[in-house]
């Protein structure tokens, strides 16, 4: 599972050829949440509230890049890295 970005101890990852809807995995310590790219809602799992707020802020800024990476992963191609939060 490629890591697209990392910030404040949070990893953002995607699986190759994953199930719809387009989403990414946010990992923080022992927590994991699947976030829908279109709605930015948690589809499954959970992470602490502060970490989730950071993930959603980051995802809002990079939604187009996340969709581009989703499409690359659907074709089993290497996704592009995305800038972390400053």
C-alpha positions in Angstrom: 0.0 0.0 0.0 1.8 3.2 -1.2 2.1 6.1 1.3 1.0 9.3 -0.4 1.8 11.7 2.4 2.9 11.8 6.1 2.5 14.6 8.6 2.3 14.8 12.4 2.6 11.1 12.8 -0.3 10.4 10.4 0.2 8.3 7.3 -2.0 8.7 4.2 -2.1 5.6 2.1 -4.0 3.9 -0.8 -4.3 0.4 -2.0 -3.8 -0.6 -5.6 -7.1 -1.6 -7.3 -9.1 -1.0 -4.1 -12.9 -1.1 -3.9 -15.2 1.9 -4.6 -16.0 4.5 -3.6 -12.7 6.4 -4.0 -11.1 6.7 -0.6 -7.8 6.8 1.3 -6.6 5.2 4.5 -5.4 7.5 7.3 -3.3 5.7 9.9 -2.3 7.2 13.3 -0.7 5.0 15.9 -2.9 2.0 16.3 -5.9 3.7 14.6 -7.0 3.6 11.0 -9.9 5.3 9.2 -11.0 5.0 5.6 -12.0 8.5 4.3 -14.3 9.0 1.2 -12.5 11.4 -1.1 -15.8 12.9 -2.5 -17.5 13.6 0.8 -14.6 13.5 3.2 -16.7 11.3 5.5 -15.2 8.5 7.6 -16.4 5.3 5.8 -14.9 2.8 8.3 -12.7 2.8 11.4 -11.7 5.8 13.5 -8.8 8.0 14.5 -8.6 10.5 17.4 -10.6 13.7 16.8 -7.5 16.0 16.5 -5.8 13.7 14.0 -9.0 13.4 12.0 -9.3 17.2 11.9 -5.8 17.4 10.5 -6.5 14.7 7.9 -9.7 16.4 6.8 -8.0 19.8 6.5 -5.2 18.2 4.4 -7.7 16.2 2.3 -9.8 19.3 1.5 -6.7 21.1 0.1 -5.6 18.0 -1.9 -8.8 16.5 -3.1 -8.0 16.7 -6.8 -4.6 15.1 -6.2 -6.2 12.3 -4.2 -8.6 11.6 -7.1 -5.7 11.6 -9.5 -3.9 9.1 -7.3 -7.0 7.0 -6.9 -7.2 6.7 -10.7 -3.5 5.8 -10.9 -4.0 3.1 -8.3 -7.0 1.7 -10.2 -4.7 1.1 -13.1 -2.0 -0.4 -10.8 0.3 2.5 -11.5 2.4 4.3 -8.9 0.6 7.2 -7.3 2.2 10.6 -6.9 3.4 11.9 -3.5 1.2 14.7 -2.0 2.6 17.6 0.0 2.0 17.2 3.8 0.5 19.8 6.0 3.1 22.5 6.9 
